[in-house]
Amino acid sequence: MTGGGGVVEGVGDERQWWSAAEPGFWQQVVGQLGTALVVVDPAGRILEVNPAAERLLGRAAAAMRGEDAHDLLHRDAHGGRIPREQCPLLRAVTERAEAPGEGDICLRGDGRLIAISWSASPLTDDGVFTGMAVLLTDAAGDRSARRERAAYTRALEDLTERLTLVAEITDVLGQTLETDEALARLGRLLVPRLADWAAVDLRVGAGQVHRVAVTGPEGRDAAQEDWRENLPEAGEWARSPLVRVLNGGDPVLQDQAETAAPPDSPLAAVHSGFLRAAGATSALTVPLGSQRQITGALTLVRTDPAHPFDTEDLKVVSDIGRRVGLVIDNARRFGRQRAVAEAMQRNLLAPLPQPGRLRLAARYQPAPAGSQVGGDWYDAFERKDGTLALVIGDVVGHDLTAAAGMAQLHGILRSLAWDHTGTPGAVVDRLDDAMPAITTVPMATLVLALLEGSPHTGPWTLRWTSAGHPPPLLLTQDGQAQYLEAGQGLLLGAPPGTGGSRPSAAQSLPPGSTLLLYTDGLIEIPGSDLDTGLARLRRQALALAHEPLDTLCDRLPARMPPGSTDDVALLALRLPSP
């Protein structure tokens, strides 16, 4: 190919550009290059080719040197010659400019026509144009490689999308402990990103199946929800994928023919009706939960015959099913715990006394759905000496233990206050002493208030103490609102010896006034400070001060801004007008 001096020998002086600082270096590089390279002179004659070009064009280098590249190689789709003025490579040589080509036909030495892609770059020697270097590739091979790369890219994108979906489902469902809300969020995440329809069936009671959620292109489809059927016994005879999965079978992938199979049980009939109504051409049914604890089943449907589910979809949805089952199990356990705690709280909130002309009203509002239960409580009872005791309290914690602790404090405080003749602070001191010995409560807040005076005519004096609780609010008939901030002491359960005897406070209450005791769920709003919450409560309470007491208790919690995640307890006392 070259002489020992590193200069190409053969055709014309134009080949003098082929020199290198080190003899043989460029020859070695070009010879080992995997891409076909053809060098042509300013007239379009072939100066040199590398071995890759020999293989691509099916011609020996010696047979191509000195030949006109266009006449030797360039053909139309039928093998005919092409006029030189129509050759893009010759045009690039004439213009001495870089140029690409796509899909041009070349005639191989064996007579076979091949489509090539090419890229030409001008060569110069000290500013003198000496020819063009032309890189050639098999266009068909390029298209195949591009298709492979595109398919690989799509596969990576699909995998990324699936993993992102699984992570998003895990994150979003983990933010709620309400089953229905979790399933609503699940449907919105799956449709239409992964499926056209989604249905969730849960095992309930003794061998029953409850379809609790169906999501389609238009959102939740209530018409296909809320039915119940008995779950047939497990058996190899069961053809229905829903029956098999709910009885512990493996996830099932169905094609269009399988979705149309006749049902073999009432449960299978209902499920088949759903698949027909959805227009299923492909369906997946996977268990919710683990094989040891199957909570239910998730069915996904696609309606486009050109885009059926595949085994990779089955793996992803099976993973989703395991995660969703765990969320539903947690939500169910929380729901049972919440129901027990709320029942405990409500059962302890005994009917209020109505001594003489005094009027009492109270409300208990559980935390919003999805929030944890608390230990809020209120109480009102007549003591042995006839005075009226009012109590509002909040046990630290948000679980069934807090609710049980509230029940313990409720009973102990009633016992201690029943016949004690001392101040409210002294009663709460005794409760504080007893609490670590006979309750499981670590800390709590409360207000104990005693109303002295005739229940018919007064005059009335309120004596109270607060163990770290928000202050009572007094509303008077002349439109004034006052927080009773005296009598504040440490919360119950504070380290011993840190506060001494608890303080008590006293204040005369005018006729017709209203006293409100409440828990912090009424004033603590996320993103707002306590002073703002107290000011808001004062305004809203004043606006309702002249309403009947029951109306005030109904409307006051409703007027507070949404966002609280805590229970609310409210106890109201109204004194008779003169």
Summary of the structure (lengths in Angstrom):
residues: 578
radius of gyration: 42.7
end to end distance: 123.5
largest distance: 130.2
contacts: 1876
relative contact order: 0.06
helix: 37%
strand: 28%
